[in-house]
Amino acid sequence: MPIRTIRLFGDPVLRAPSVPIDEIDDGIRALVDDLVEGVALPNRAGLAAPQIGVGLRAFSYNVDGEIGYILNPVLVETRGEPELVGEGCLSIPNVWHEALRHPYARVVGIDVNGDELVLEGEGLMAQALQHETDHLEGMLFISRLPPETRRQAMREIRESDWF
């Protein structure tokens, strides 16, 4: 099956809050397969359903060789003072800046069997959990940039060959 195309900055699906998954059916299982297959490509730490054009609350992750997914995730805990950490996004190619993220994060959701799933971690995992749950709220990482850095990122987007 071909990898789904990544939606880019400017696509309305990226700015709309995602809808919770009410029923797990073959369509949801296929979505999970697409998310896991898509995040397994090199240099990908996470992939949210809106990034492949699906406005549902689901994302996959690929951190330190561990690949997984979660449905209906809710960010339930962050710890530590937010720090500036280097961040990019598949939906905003070739734009990389330091965004504010907490050093620890925990999300709770479900798997395809409807069983509770808890994901938590520090460092890159914490960053991925926050980044992907932001996607599900219709927020892109550039919203987490300090004002001057955000202006620079917007200039880079306007000058890019993909925008």
N, C-alpha and C positions, 0 to 999 in steps of 0.2 A: 504494500500500500504506500502511495507517495506521501511524503511529509507535507503537512498542511502549510500553506503560505502564512508568514507572519504579517499581521496587520501593523501598519506604521502610523506614527504620530499624525494626527489629523483625522484618522478614522473614528467616527462617532462611537463605535463599540468600546473603544479604549477609555472613554470618558463617562460611560454609563455604569451605574452600580449593577452588579451581577445579581441574578435571581437565584434563590436557593433551589436545590435539587429536591423535588418532592418524591419522586419515584425512581428507583434504580431499575433500568430496563436495558435492552440491548443497545440502545442509542447512547446511554450513559457509559456502558462498558466500552463501546467503541470510542467515545470521547476520551476515556482514561487511556486506552491503548494509544490514541493519537498523541496525547500529552506526554506519555512515558516515552514513546518513540521519538517525539520531537525534542525532548530534553536530553536524550542520550547522545545527541550530536556534540562534537567538540566545542568547548568554551561556552557551555550553557549551564547555568546554575539553577534556573527555574523557568517555567513556562505556564502562564495562566490561560484559562480557557478564552477570555476575551482577546488574547493575542492571536488566536487562531479563528477569531470571528464568532465565538460562541459566548453568549452572555449569561453563562451559568457559573455558580460558585465552585470552582475546581481548579487545582493547579498541581503541577508536578515539580520535582526538584532533583538535582544531581549535585550533591555536595560530598566531596572527599570519596568519590567512587560509589556512594550510596544513592540509588535512584528509587524514587517512590512518588506517591501522589496522595492527595487528600480531597475529599468532597465536603462542601459546606463548612470550610474552615472559618473559625472565629479566633482572632488574636485575643487571647485571654490574659496574657501577662507579658510585660517587658520589665527588664531590670537594668539598673545602671544609668548613669547620665548619658544622654545621646552624644555620640562622637561623630566626627566627620570621617567617612570611609569612602574609598574609591568605589564608584558604582556606574554601571551602564545598563542598557536595556535593549533587548532584541527589537523592540518597537521604535527605538530611536538610534539607528545604527551609527556607529563611529562617534558617538558623543559620550564622553566619560568625564565625570566630575565627582567631587566629594560631596556626599549627601549625609544628612544627620540620621543616624540609626542607633538604637539601643544595643548594647553588647550581648544581651540575652533576650530571647523571645520564646514564647510557647503558644501554639495554636491547638485547638481541639476541633475535630470534625468526625467524619465517618469514612469507612472504606466501602467498596462495592457490595459488601455483604450487609451493610447497615450497622456494622459494629463500630463502637467509638474508637477513634484514632487520635493519639496525642503525638505531636511533633514538637521538639524543643531543641534548643542548642545555643551555642555561643559563636562568636565570630561569623564566618561566612554563612553558617546555617541560620543564625539569628537574622542576619541581613536578608537572606533569601526569603525567610518566612515573612518578614515585614514587607519586603518589596512585592512579593506575590499577593499578600492579602491587600496591599494598597491597590494593586491592579483590580481586584474584585470589588473595590469601592469606587472604581473609576478614577483613580489617582495614579499619575505617573511620577517617576522618581524626581523629575525636574522640579516638582512642587516641594520637594524636601531640600532644595538647594538654597543657600544664602542668596539674598536678592541680587547682588552683583554677579554672582556665579550663574544664577538663573538667566539673567540678561545675556551673558556670554553664551550659554547653552542655546538660547533661542536664536541668537545670531548664527551659531553653527548649524542649527537646523535649517534656517532660511537659506543659508549658503550651500547646503548639502546638495548632492546630485540626485538624491532619492525623494526630496520633498517637493 
